[in-house]
């Protein structure tokens, strides 16, 4: 036997063993299993390499632990809220929290997401307005600034951002920056040189152990958080880069949704940042300090839970929250998402809602930023059109907003897209908001967006070319692992 025959035989055996691993050991859902089997079958050598990079599971790994977490006092509050809800003793401050107590209980039990009802929320749908306010808040910071973004770019906005943070570090504030290695792959140590010299701290989430090789590259920290003095929190879809200001000719105007939060929910955002930071850090772990969790009365009355999810978790918490919201709808469901690749459970929930007479409105971009994901999105949109949903194509640039509003009463805004990657592979964070006023504002923003959108009719959808249908079908087959 020659070397090539032995090599091919070895690859065949490895492929068979890997296929058995996918089916019987990993216990993935059927869609992901079939997708990986197709990859292994049609790409014997490359498929093996792809599986090493993208096929690993983190479900059994405990990534986020913080010995000082109990000092925050979350556990007693969590236990008390669970008991009060179980025995109908919880004193709700507004109708929206009362009407959604089963959703609140689910997040308490499954994600340890404490309900706070003393928050004030500002909504940003424009990048310039968001970053103007964020820069102002950073300028006024007195104690510490915690920054976490999936993408930070070395362009004009990114450089201005780092200059400002360097200035605050020189003033003696504690400034920490955490970014995802894949999302911010253009960053170098030189970019942070002056910032570090000023006393700033930088960590990278899931960095490569070897140059150009990262076996955890498939698991991305997609969260975007800013915490200032433990009193102001930012959460939403905007990353840091010129394109998010709407000045990139490829995308044009960038439409997103971001929240500025004041109140006790900021303490949950702070906790999330510290857990992520300590996971990434080897020498700069954050220990509990009282000034990181100031106990001040909130300035508003908005009910909110900060919900996180990731591949290390048994439950897909944010997706489950989406489904629970959809199932609770009586009149309307509004969704804005750059990608629409739901799994079977979420797709069924939306289709059932639509054929039940609930008005389901979905807004997606008119252009892709990830081409395979866009084709997969178009394939699933057809199923919603069949069920009677109204689909809008945003024509004023690129829509990146991750927003759901139900009955103009309850909503969710955050980093999670409507796709399998966000539900199973990315580390995400969303605010579930129980406040009619906020829901109405988000609905009004959606109605404004309709003015620069067009309806995708069933007839227009049916006129797609054969080539587009083929690309959609291939992308849909691969959607569980995109």
ZADRENFI-693069 format. One record per residue (C-alpha): x, y, z; residue in one letter; residue number from 1. Coordinates in Angstrom, 3 decimals, decimal comma. Example, Ala and Ser with C-alpha at 12.3 -4.5 7.8 and 13.67 -1.06 7.14 Angstrom:
BEGIN
LOLO	px	py	pz	res	n
LOLO	12,300	-4,500	7,800	A	1
LOLO	13,670	-1,060	7,140	S	2
// end
This chain:
BEGIN
LOLO	px	py	pz	res	n
LOLO	0,000	0,000	0,000	X	1
LOLO	1,359	3,426	-0,902	X	2
LOLO	1,381	6,437	1,415	X	3
LOLO	-1,573	8,136	-0,286	X	4
LOLO	-3,786	5,047	0,116	X	5
LOLO	-2,885	4,760	3,793	X	6
LOLO	-3,534	8,469	4,303	X	7
LOLO	-6,951	8,318	2,596	X	8
LOLO	-7,858	5,229	4,588	X	9
LOLO	-6,871	6,960	7,824	X	10
LOLO	-8,950	10,023	6,909	X	11
LOLO	-11,940	7,779	6,176	X	12
LOLO	-11,656	6,061	9,551	X	13
LOLO	-11,271	9,394	11,357	X	14
LOLO	-14,311	10,765	9,509	X	15
LOLO	-16,416	7,774	10,517	X	16
LOLO	-15,338	8,077	14,155	X	17
LOLO	-16,009	11,805	14,106	X	18
LOLO	-19,445	11,222	12,585	X	19
LOLO	-20,228	8,741	15,364	X	20
LOLO	-19,021	11,316	17,900	X	21
LOLO	-21,331	13,967	16,425	X	22
LOLO	-24,348	11,639	16,497	X	23
LOLO	-23,969	9,636	19,707	X	24
LOLO	-21,637	11,542	22,031	X	25
LOLO	-22,194	15,254	21,451	X	26
LOLO	-25,999	14,784	21,412	X	27
LOLO	-26,519	17,886	19,285	X	28
LOLO	-29,906	18,743	17,840	X	29
LOLO	-30,734	16,983	14,581	X	30
LOLO	-30,170	20,076	12,407	X	31
LOLO	-26,621	20,672	13,648	X	32
LOLO	-25,803	16,953	13,457	X	33
LOLO	-26,909	16,708	9,840	X	34
LOLO	-25,032	19,882	8,937	X	35
LOLO	-21,794	18,512	10,372	X	36
LOLO	-22,334	15,113	8,741	X	37
LOLO	-22,715	16,853	5,374	X	38
LOLO	-19,503	18,798	5,937	X	39
LOLO	-17,605	15,658	6,990	X	40
LOLO	-18,968	13,633	4,068	X	41
LOLO	-18,336	16,152	1,291	X	42
LOLO	-15,104	17,634	2,698	X	43
LOLO	-13,259	14,668	4,284	X	44
LOLO	-9,988	16,463	5,104	X	45
LOLO	-11,165	20,060	5,331	X	46
LOLO	-14,267	18,936	7,233	X	47
LOLO	-12,096	17,361	9,917	X	48
LOLO	-10,165	20,618	10,327	X	49
LOLO	-13,384	22,639	10,363	X	50
LOLO	-14,798	20,411	13,088	X	51
LOLO	-11,707	20,945	15,241	X	52
LOLO	-12,171	24,717	14,899	X	53
LOLO	-15,943	25,038	14,947	X	54
LOLO	-17,410	21,797	16,270	X	55
LOLO	-16,343	21,795	19,916	X	56
LOLO	-18,891	22,188	22,690	X	57
LOLO	-18,452	24,246	25,862	X	58
LOLO	-21,638	23,118	27,565	X	59
LOLO	-19,887	21,110	30,248	X	60
LOLO	-17,291	23,813	31,000	X	61
LOLO	-17,573	26,208	33,934	X	62
LOLO	-16,061	29,366	32,491	X	63
LOLO	-17,414	32,141	34,683	X	64
LOLO	-16,808	31,905	38,397	X	65
LOLO	-16,217	34,716	40,864	X	66
LOLO	-15,502	33,945	44,487	X	67
LOLO	-16,635	37,399	45,596	X	68
LOLO	-20,031	37,199	43,867	X	69
LOLO	-21,854	36,422	47,095	X	70
LOLO	-20,643	39,738	48,547	X	71
LOLO	-22,864	41,622	46,096	X	72
LOLO	-25,927	40,223	47,843	X	73
LOLO	-27,631	38,794	44,770	X	74
LOLO	-28,413	35,362	46,233	X	75
LOLO	-30,703	36,569	49,060	X	76
LOLO	-32,587	38,848	46,648	X	77
LOLO	-32,888	36,062	44,110	X	78
LOLO	-34,215	33,617	46,695	X	79
LOLO	-36,683	36,150	48,055	X	80
LOLO	-38,038	37,065	44,614	X	81
LOLO	-38,469	33,391	43,657	X	82
LOLO	-40,377	32,676	46,865	X	83
LOLO	-42,578	35,761	46,544	X	84
LOLO	-43,478	34,942	42,944	X	85
LOLO	-44,165	31,296	43,776	X	86
LOLO	-46,590	32,284	46,550	X	87
LOLO	-48,103	35,309	44,750	X	88
LOLO	-46,631	37,682	47,353	X	89
LOLO	-44,529	39,873	45,061	X	90
LOLO	-45,544	43,530	45,085	X	91
LOLO	-45,284	44,682	41,479	X	92
LOLO	-44,847	48,363	40,779	X	93
LOLO	-46,435	48,418	37,329	X	94
LOLO	-48,833	46,460	35,137	X	95
LOLO	-46,160	45,227	32,723	X	96
LOLO	-44,210	43,395	35,432	X	97
LOLO	-47,430	41,921	36,837	X	98
LOLO	-48,585	40,713	33,408	X	99
LOLO	-45,223	39,028	32,727	X	100
LOLO	-44,497	37,394	36,055	X	101
LOLO	-44,164	33,932	34,494	X	102
LOLO	-41,434	35,258	32,159	X	103
LOLO	-39,799	37,013	35,110	X	104
LOLO	-39,886	33,785	37,128	X	105
LOLO	-38,320	31,843	34,247	X	106
LOLO	-35,395	34,281	34,015	X	107
LOLO	-34,975	34,274	37,793	X	108
LOLO	-34,850	30,501	37,936	X	109
LOLO	-32,973	29,743	34,735	X	110
LOLO	-30,565	32,682	34,563	X	111
LOLO	-30,505	34,148	38,094	X	112
LOLO	-31,671	37,443	36,562	X	113
LOLO	-32,926	39,603	39,416	X	114
LOLO	-35,857	41,888	38,633	X	115
LOLO	-35,253	45,594	39,295	X	116
LOLO	-38,010	48,202	38,973	X	117
LOLO	-36,213	51,476	39,635	X	118
LOLO	-34,493	52,055	36,291	X	119
LOLO	-34,450	54,967	33,884	X	120
LOLO	-33,822	54,052	30,235	X	121
LOLO	-32,741	56,217	27,303	X	122
LOLO	-33,029	54,697	23,819	X	123
LOLO	-30,555	55,435	21,026	X	124
LOLO	-31,243	54,460	17,428	X	125
LOLO	-28,528	56,646	15,891	X	126
LOLO	-24,810	55,971	16,291	X	127
LOLO	-23,705	59,579	16,479	X	128
LOLO	-26,191	60,353	19,238	X	129
LOLO	-25,201	57,235	21,156	X	130
LOLO	-21,471	57,917	21,022	X	131
LOLO	-21,888	61,641	21,755	X	132
LOLO	-23,699	60,731	24,972	X	133
LOLO	-21,288	57,918	25,815	X	134
LOLO	-18,274	60,198	25,360	X	135
LOLO	-19,937	62,807	27,589	X	136
LOLO	-20,587	60,220	30,310	X	137
LOLO	-16,981	59,013	30,110	X	138
LOLO	-15,723	62,609	30,381	X	139
LOLO	-17,776	63,023	33,562	X	140
LOLO	-16,692	59,696	35,132	X	141
LOLO	-15,203	59,993	38,590	X	142
LOLO	-14,089	56,498	39,654	X	143
LOLO	-14,010	53,721	37,053	X	144
LOLO	-14,929	52,895	33,468	X	145
LOLO	-15,521	49,345	32,253	X	146
LOLO	-15,667	48,766	28,483	X	147
LOLO	-16,640	45,558	26,679	X	148
LOLO	-17,207	45,396	22,915	X	149
LOLO	-17,204	42,640	20,346	X	150
LOLO	-15,670	44,976	17,756	X	151
LOLO	-13,313	47,900	18,314	X	152
LOLO	-11,778	49,234	15,113	X	153
LOLO	-8,587	51,204	14,511	X	154
LOLO	-10,418	53,923	12,590	X	155
LOLO	-11,290	57,503	13,533	X	156
LOLO	-13,955	56,594	16,098	X	157
LOLO	-11,851	53,816	17,596	X	158
LOLO	-8,822	56,103	17,957	X	159
LOLO	-10,905	58,911	19,488	X	160
LOLO	-12,420	56,377	21,895	X	161
LOLO	-9,010	55,148	23,058	X	162
LOLO	-7,658	58,700	23,356	X	163
LOLO	-10,530	59,612	25,671	X	164
LOLO	-10,090	56,485	27,772	X	165
LOLO	-6,337	57,146	27,962	X	166
LOLO	-7,075	60,675	29,192	X	167
LOLO	-9,320	59,299	31,957	X	168
LOLO	-6,675	56,746	32,935	X	169
LOLO	-4,138	59,557	33,255	X	170
LOLO	-6,573	61,332	35,576	X	171
LOLO	-6,285	58,352	37,929	X	172
LOLO	-9,501	56,487	37,103	X	173
LOLO	-9,523	52,713	36,780	X	174
LOLO	-10,223	52,009	33,108	X	175
LOLO	-10,611	48,471	31,783	X	176
LOLO	-11,181	47,370	28,174	X	177
LOLO	-12,259	43,852	27,211	X	178
LOLO	-12,665	42,890	23,554	X	179
LOLO	-13,255	39,735	21,534	X	180
LOLO	-10,225	38,511	19,601	X	181
LOLO	-12,124	37,528	16,455	X	182
LOLO	-14,420	40,545	16,351	X	183
LOLO	-11,523	42,958	16,969	X	184
LOLO	-8,919	40,997	15,025	X	185
LOLO	-7,395	44,152	13,536	X	186
LOLO	-6,257	45,395	16,952	X	187
LOLO	-2,612	45,174	17,974	X	188
LOLO	-0,707	45,732	21,219	X	189
LOLO	0,661	48,950	19,746	X	190
LOLO	-2,872	50,346	19,520	X	191
LOLO	-3,121	50,227	23,333	X	192
LOLO	0,488	51,261	24,103	X	193
LOLO	-0,241	54,772	25,399	X	194
LOLO	-3,406	53,590	27,134	X	195
LOLO	-1,494	50,920	29,053	X	196
LOLO	1,295	53,349	29,891	X	197
LOLO	-1,341	55,618	31,442	X	198
LOLO	-2,447	52,770	33,720	X	199
LOLO	-5,279	51,391	31,601	X	200
LOLO	-5,927	47,652	31,579	X	201
LOLO	-6,753	45,526	28,515	X	202
LOLO	-7,857	41,905	28,230	X	203
LOLO	-8,795	39,731	25,247	X	204
LOLO	-11,615	37,197	25,332	X	205
LOLO	-10,535	33,705	24,192	X	206
LOLO	-7,153	34,758	22,757	X	207
LOLO	-5,216	32,447	20,444	X	208
LOLO	-2,830	30,096	22,184	X	209
LOLO	-0,819	29,772	18,980	X	210
LOLO	-0,411	32,336	16,166	X	211
LOLO	-3,189	32,057	13,571	X	212
LOLO	-4,696	29,055	15,402	X	213
LOLO	-7,536	29,384	17,886	X	214
LOLO	-9,526	26,239	18,665	X	215
LOLO	-12,147	28,385	20,437	X	216
LOLO	-12,636	30,776	17,529	X	217
LOLO	-16,238	29,615	17,066	X	218
LOLO	-17,254	30,942	20,487	X	219
LOLO	-17,440	34,714	20,333	X	220
LOLO	-18,143	37,191	23,084	X	221
LOLO	-20,727	39,278	21,256	X	222
LOLO	-21,651	41,419	24,281	X	223
LOLO	-21,417	45,224	24,181	X	224
LOLO	-21,354	46,733	27,674	X	225
LOLO	-20,147	49,942	29,254	X	226
LOLO	-20,353	50,637	32,985	X	227
LOLO	-19,437	54,051	34,376	X	228
LOLO	-18,924	54,490	38,135	X	229
LOLO	-21,357	51,610	38,715	X	230
LOLO	-24,215	54,037	38,067	X	231
LOLO	-24,604	54,209	34,270	X	232
LOLO	-24,778	51,197	31,986	X	233
LOLO	-24,841	50,896	28,196	X	234
LOLO	-26,123	47,804	26,396	X	235
LOLO	-27,187	47,140	22,804	X	236
LOLO	-26,105	46,581	19,227	X	237
LOLO	-23,554	49,310	18,432	X	238
LOLO	-19,864	48,368	18,286	X	239
LOLO	-17,015	50,889	18,058	X	240
LOLO	-16,122	51,922	14,510	X	241
LOLO	-16,828	54,506	11,846	X	242
LOLO	-19,414	52,320	10,124	X	243
LOLO	-21,616	52,534	13,228	X	244
LOLO	-21,761	56,281	12,702	X	245
LOLO	-23,231	55,656	9,261	X	246
LOLO	-20,227	56,908	7,289	X	247
LOLO	-19,153	53,637	5,664	X	248
LOLO	-20,167	53,751	1,963	X	249
LOLO	-20,644	49,961	1,898	X	250
LOLO	-23,498	50,034	4,431	X	251
LOLO	-24,627	53,666	4,402	X	252
LOLO	-26,709	54,754	7,385	X	253
LOLO	-26,341	52,316	10,294	X	254
LOLO	-29,624	51,748	12,146	X	255
LOLO	-29,217	50,080	15,518	X	256
LOLO	-30,739	50,130	19,002	X	257
LOLO	-28,785	50,809	22,184	X	258
LOLO	-29,834	51,516	25,769	X	259
LOLO	-28,444	53,848	28,398	X	260
LOLO	-29,556	52,598	31,811	X	261
LOLO	-29,498	54,160	35,252	X	262
LOLO	-30,762	52,239	38,262	X	263
LOLO	-30,204	48,905	39,971	X	264
LOLO	-30,042	47,005	36,660	X	265
LOLO	-26,570	48,522	36,229	X	266
LOLO	-25,355	46,299	39,079	X	267
LOLO	-26,309	43,231	37,021	X	268
LOLO	-24,462	44,654	34,010	X	269
LOLO	-21,435	45,291	36,225	X	270
LOLO	-21,526	41,704	37,482	X	271
LOLO	-21,627	40,397	33,919	X	272
LOLO	-18,607	42,481	32,956	X	273
LOLO	-16,599	41,306	35,966	X	274
LOLO	-17,386	37,646	35,239	X	275
LOLO	-16,238	38,066	31,622	X	276
LOLO	-13,171	40,087	32,632	X	277
LOLO	-12,016	37,589	35,245	X	278
LOLO	-12,426	34,735	32,771	X	279
LOLO	-10,147	36,542	30,313	X	280
LOLO	-7,620	37,811	32,855	X	281
LOLO	-4,732	35,866	34,343	X	282
LOLO	-3,182	38,605	36,469	X	283
LOLO	-5,705	41,444	36,717	X	284
LOLO	-8,771	39,811	38,284	X	285
LOLO	-11,330	42,133	39,833	X	286
LOLO	-12,187	41,512	43,464	X	287
LOLO	-15,293	42,822	45,181	X	288
LOLO	-15,140	46,487	46,127	X	289
LOLO	-18,115	48,400	47,449	X	290
LOLO	-17,648	51,341	45,068	X	291
LOLO	-18,223	49,019	42,098	X	292
LOLO	-21,759	48,385	43,360	X	293
LOLO	-23,085	51,671	44,749	X	294
LOLO	-26,412	51,325	46,570	X	295
LOLO	-28,303	54,348	45,308	X	296
LOLO	-31,985	54,730	44,673	X	297
LOLO	-32,923	54,497	41,037	X	298
LOLO	-34,109	57,475	39,056	X	299
LOLO	-36,965	55,753	37,235	X	300
LOLO	-39,688	53,126	37,441	X	301
LOLO	-38,833	50,780	34,560	X	302
LOLO	-38,852	47,067	35,365	X	303
LOLO	-35,975	45,127	33,853	X	304
LOLO	-34,003	41,899	33,898	X	305
LOLO	-30,507	41,567	32,430	X	306
LOLO	-30,374	38,121	30,800	X	307
LOLO	-27,224	36,475	29,479	X	308
LOLO	-26,608	33,326	27,481	X	309
LOLO	-23,698	31,414	26,030	X	310
LOLO	-22,441	28,036	24,809	X	311
LOLO	-21,424	27,103	28,350	X	312
LOLO	-25,050	27,079	29,501	X	313
LOLO	-27,509	24,201	29,523	X	314
LOLO	-30,371	26,536	28,598	X	315
LOLO	-30,687	28,966	25,702	X	316
LOLO	-31,930	31,678	28,022	X	317
LOLO	-32,385	34,564	25,588	X	318
LOLO	-34,040	32,390	22,954	X	319
LOLO	-36,360	30,958	25,587	X	320
LOLO	-37,209	34,511	26,623	X	321
LOLO	-38,018	35,384	23,011	X	322
LOLO	-40,314	32,366	22,718	X	323
LOLO	-42,043	33,180	26,002	X	324
LOLO	-42,643	36,743	24,796	X	325
LOLO	-44,041	35,491	21,484	X	326
LOLO	-46,374	33,016	23,185	X	327
LOLO	-47,699	35,770	25,454	X	328
LOLO	-48,688	38,037	22,546	X	329
LOLO	-52,352	38,983	22,168	X	330
LOLO	-52,213	41,627	19,423	X	331
LOLO	-48,823	42,261	17,863	X	332
LOLO	-45,193	41,172	17,628	X	333
LOLO	-42,527	43,491	16,209	X	334
LOLO	-39,074	42,164	15,356	X	335
LOLO	-36,012	43,941	14,001	X	336
LOLO	-32,999	41,780	13,256	X	337
LOLO	-30,103	41,781	10,782	X	338
LOLO	-30,300	37,983	10,540	X	339
LOLO	-33,409	35,811	10,681	X	340
LOLO	-32,341	32,179	11,111	X	341
LOLO	-34,633	30,796	13,838	X	342
LOLO	-34,466	27,224	14,996	X	343
LOLO	-37,587	25,040	14,742	X	344
LOLO	-38,967	26,045	18,142	X	345
LOLO	-38,774	29,794	17,537	X	346
LOLO	-40,001	29,509	13,949	X	347
LOLO	-42,995	27,450	15,073	X	348
LOLO	-43,833	29,956	17,813	X	349
LOLO	-43,820	32,844	15,325	X	350
LOLO	-45,814	30,965	12,695	X	351
LOLO	-48,406	29,854	15,242	X	352
LOLO	-48,748	33,433	16,454	X	353
LOLO	-49,211	34,678	12,899	X	354
LOLO	-51,823	32,112	11,860	X	355
LOLO	-53,618	32,806	15,145	X	356
LOLO	-54,373	36,337	13,985	X	357
LOLO	-51,588	38,120	15,844	X	358
LOLO	-49,911	40,742	13,639	X	359
LOLO	-46,309	39,659	13,225	X	360
LOLO	-44,044	42,292	11,645	X	361
LOLO	-40,401	41,521	10,824	X	362
LOLO	-37,825	43,997	9,510	X	363
LOLO	-34,562	42,822	7,920	X	364
LOLO	-31,797	44,580	5,909	X	365
LOLO	-31,788	44,974	2,145	X	366
LOLO	-28,109	44,038	1,984	X	367
LOLO	-25,853	41,468	3,661	X	368
LOLO	-22,863	41,947	5,906	X	369
LOLO	-22,405	38,137	5,959	X	370
LOLO	-23,538	36,703	2,647	X	371
LOLO	-24,313	33,083	3,657	X	372
LOLO	-26,284	34,302	6,667	X	373
LOLO	-28,248	36,667	4,426	X	374
LOLO	-29,226	33,891	2,011	X	375
LOLO	-30,291	31,705	4,939	X	376
LOLO	-32,350	34,630	6,250	X	377
LOLO	-34,226	34,894	2,946	X	378
LOLO	-35,052	31,180	3,035	X	379
LOLO	-36,685	31,441	6,470	X	380
LOLO	-38,501	34,656	5,592	X	381
LOLO	-40,511	32,653	3,066	X	382
LOLO	-41,951	30,498	5,847	X	383
LOLO	-43,126	33,615	7,677	X	384
LOLO	-44,723	35,045	4,544	X	385
LOLO	-46,604	31,773	4,114	X	386
LOLO	-47,919	32,158	7,675	X	387
LOLO	-49,181	35,687	6,969	X	388
LOLO	-46,449	37,767	8,589	X	389
LOLO	-45,599	41,219	7,229	X	390
LOLO	-41,951	41,487	6,200	X	391
LOLO	-40,245	44,844	5,705	X	392
LOLO	-36,968	45,364	3,844	X	393
LOLO	-35,048	48,288	5,349	X	394
LOLO	-33,815	50,477	2,473	X	395
LOLO	-32,148	53,348	4,339	X	396
LOLO	-28,773	51,676	4,846	X	397
LOLO	-28,203	48,700	7,135	X	398
LOLO	-30,375	47,670	10,080	X	399
LOLO	-28,484	45,954	12,887	X	400
LOLO	-31,051	46,401	15,661	X	401
LOLO	-31,913	43,382	17,828	X	402
LOLO	-35,345	44,285	19,155	X	403
LOLO	-38,604	42,517	19,977	X	404
LOLO	-41,749	44,329	21,145	X	405
LOLO	-44,936	42,493	22,112	X	406
LOLO	-48,341	44,208	22,309	X	407
LOLO	-46,557	47,573	22,758	X	408
LOLO	-46,161	46,598	26,433	X	409
LOLO	-43,020	44,494	26,908	X	410
LOLO	-39,785	44,381	24,956	X	411
LOLO	-36,267	43,029	24,667	X	412
LOLO	-33,198	44,870	23,390	X	413
LOLO	-29,653	43,580	23,370	X	414
LOLO	-26,929	41,845	21,415	X	415
LOLO	-28,643	38,587	20,421	X	416
LOLO	-29,755	38,163	16,830	X	417
LOLO	-32,511	35,837	15,698	X	418
LOLO	-30,113	33,087	14,674	X	419
LOLO	-28,660	29,828	15,917	X	420
LOLO	-25,221	31,380	16,444	X	421
LOLO	-26,567	33,926	18,919	X	422
LOLO	-28,637	31,306	20,726	X	423
LOLO	-26,013	28,561	21,002	X	424
LOLO	-22,503	29,725	20,135	X	425
LOLO	-22,105	33,383	21,098	X	426
LOLO	-21,944	34,921	24,547	X	427
LOLO	-24,833	37,419	24,489	X	428
LOLO	-26,712	39,815	26,776	X	429
LOLO	-30,224	41,282	26,503	X	430
LOLO	-32,381	43,537	28,622	X	431
LOLO	-35,958	42,291	29,029	X	432
LOLO	-37,933	45,439	29,725	X	433
LOLO	-41,317	45,525	31,463	X	434
LOLO	-42,466	49,042	30,741	X	435
LOLO	-45,234	50,168	28,400	X	436
LOLO	-43,642	53,578	27,818	X	437
LOLO	-40,386	52,014	26,591	X	438
LOLO	-42,302	49,519	24,434	X	439
LOLO	-44,266	52,368	22,836	X	440
LOLO	-41,049	54,289	22,075	X	441
LOLO	-39,548	51,214	20,415	X	442
LOLO	-42,770	50,715	18,449	X	443
LOLO	-42,667	54,334	17,294	X	444
LOLO	-39,084	53,852	16,131	X	445
LOLO	-40,224	50,812	14,152	X	446
LOLO	-43,020	52,833	12,549	X	447
LOLO	-40,511	55,517	11,569	X	448
LOLO	-38,332	52,840	9,980	X	449
LOLO	-41,290	51,605	7,938	X	450
LOLO	-41,246	54,983	6,158	X	451
LOLO	-37,847	54,096	4,661	X	452
LOLO	-38,642	50,421	4,079	X	453
LOLO	-40,641	48,423	1,574	X	454
LOLO	-42,922	45,449	2,084	X	455
LOLO	-41,680	42,151	0,702	X	456
LOLO	-44,758	40,673	-0,934	X	457
LOLO	-45,410	36,989	-1,417	X	458
LOLO	-45,465	37,585	-5,165	X	459
LOLO	-42,087	39,356	-5,186	X	460
LOLO	-40,561	36,635	-3,020	X	461
LOLO	-41,750	33,981	-5,470	X	462
LOLO	-39,899	35,641	-8,357	X	463
LOLO	-36,445	34,833	-6,979	X	464
LOLO	-34,097	33,330	-9,542	X	465
LOLO	-33,152	29,660	-9,500	X	466
LOLO	-29,570	30,567	-8,591	X	467
LOLO	-30,724	32,537	-5,523	X	468
LOLO	-32,955	29,627	-4,462	X	469
LOLO	-29,991	27,257	-4,719	X	470
LOLO	-27,838	29,567	-2,574	X	471
LOLO	-30,671	29,855	-0,045	X	472
LOLO	-31,055	26,085	0,147	X	473
LOLO	-27,338	25,480	0,688	X	474
LOLO	-27,129	28,233	3,314	X	475
LOLO	-30,203	26,876	5,089	X	476
LOLO	-28,665	23,408	5,285	X	477
LOLO	-25,554	24,938	6,870	X	478
LOLO	-27,472	27,436	9,051	X	479
LOLO	-27,108	25,398	12,282	X	480
LOLO	-23,323	25,876	12,121	X	481
LOLO	-23,024	29,296	10,410	X	482
// end
